[in-house]
């Protein structure tokens, strides 16, 4: 049902142009005119900080077809991130590939409102494109036929103003989170290598040790699909740790103690996804491709978590592209680290725990803001909640 005073219109009716960037693959250069692709459109913004560049001649060829300007909307229409959009908020010229352009007609629709209206639909648009075939693609014809609920211009501007304040809060929190993450990484670099010593810990009692001599790496159980059930202990798989899936399979048979996972256990996924985790849920049973990392008697568990997280990050940073898909015990046997006394380990863990708690607070604030804005969009952009103008 269309709210009173509102109307529906498709993108062609409210935009003066629906087009796209180049279909060729121009040769990037070290400097010149900025050139974005699908990977540079994310979370409602264009990421120019790591964009490519084109020569002026190559840019002109593209710009004749597509001339993005302040207030326009860019949409990923092919490949990864399909359906994601961003408002153009720069005044300089740039070129693009695998990205479509919609120019809202300001006499028909407020550009800020159009951006928010499209963002509310981008997940659905992207899902429809991904379910259509092997290579996700959104045609210009399909983009032009997308329909939107359009309130009066005064309501459009008010809704855009309200939602933009949430965007500003989200962006500020993202920056605070990024700073907290950077500060924690810097602390890990300094404290876990002994470059920075804490007060009261100045003795030369650090020792070199292989990770496999300081920790036991216990691989999970190799389950068969026929072992899965709907009752018993949940089976911890990598997708449960990364939160890419909420589905938990269960196992009701006998479980050896080494395969049990309890609250606070330290886990390391070693296949496809290389990441460290602290389990914070009910007792469970560990699936294969995940190590339960158990520190030896003279190793603080929290220190061990930070140390191995740091070493895994170092290992990952040395690998270019996607060639490293897993890390085995043989690989771990080659990694050495410097270990301080148990007392200093506990002191280092306390400092890093504080940094991690600050990071987690910002992460929770960000998730809350995103969740609340999503609910507000649902109400404001459908007319369920009307604004006063």
Steps between C-alpha positions, in 0.01 A plus 500: 500500500629845405492743796278804464672772300769263369542349153699224334746549217775301335861614472461605135220736599693673777851492348626702207749226410554129572830386350821324589877533474742341260460142376868482412795454735715811480863485611550662843786744550680625811324836503236682306120497512346278774347176369269283713368147458246295692735442794516873569125530571428372850282587799337794325827674413750514214844402626735730311784437745615188312361571152683464168590774253463551124661727247301806400436352152362171637288691749346720231383192306310379807383845614315562175278202589482552872568829682438445873435821690425600858166351613491222241466135601745227402396135519709185465331317214738209442727282713574509871291737710228513236211726597703718734461872441667825601425867459758701311627755755803635313526774240800366306464284190549123509444195280348163582452139389242239611313788663177658375399862538159646581450876483201600715300787357480754787158615377370145546693370800742627761842337436555432870162329529565296185828375645328388821211341310737303279715391798191354663456277195862413416503164682189385314631630168833325551332174604278500191804552279702222668214253464467568129806314374867416537619857433296751701392790281246784522408643162434871450149407392441324833643795693273737313193291588565495875205661676509728802249657738527878462366737768461875456823691442482651849469153656780369280739767624401445864541121476838541329610742772401260780669198343813695412551579870510125566746456214723763659484320837579168331797649314636659820470168685671318212791743531517449877497123450774520236713710737442254785599209275815684389593582858458139606712380206771750596493383863526137387796586278678672788409279796514156338848559361650660809557834326298661777528380859245564770589661831646246739603264219848591383696175549644310204303185569340458157569174321466380142253216443322326215123534520462121495720478811287752690152390386313183413306530173214249513310450176124453504313182426439394140121476491301346220168654392334184630627591850302823503175514693258737668584409860814479707801732508533768231779440248727803465583562134700784345185672371365509857816673621503756217121555542445430130239242606276467806421136421630260763513129437501278809656173610356268765772232500807454718744791494861478615604769745761637255221582254281679756483879483412696812441868569826691471687243289744632242429385143698540177336432164772376266326416169369763254457751785806570715371665814509479879193488722398473865195275538226680697205266481368172641709184512550362151702252296775611264484429127806429286698788344500677838769467765426526869810677625601394852790689663762312701522557875726807484291686238213735585201414280415861413862575418506193278192619316653840425839353412363250248258757357800727446709226339212390273456862386872516422480176305194616308662833413794321337274311260388685186168428334307191608768233476494409869184301569601327822767470764607158625682385811808473281466869418448583867810301596710757312358805680699623797422773748655665802335421832533712814451373855152388600464812717579730209269301272211573739590871508514519119166318474339756733608789277386325183172395663427865573571594138288209376210604728508853359500357148204275586301792644535693175413189301181454702412868467546474124280190476232674710503814284478297180215292642308805622548686172374197309181499707458874453540466124234231495254733672584832334543380141172309498290769666431288808641789695432847366722801560387850588596765247 
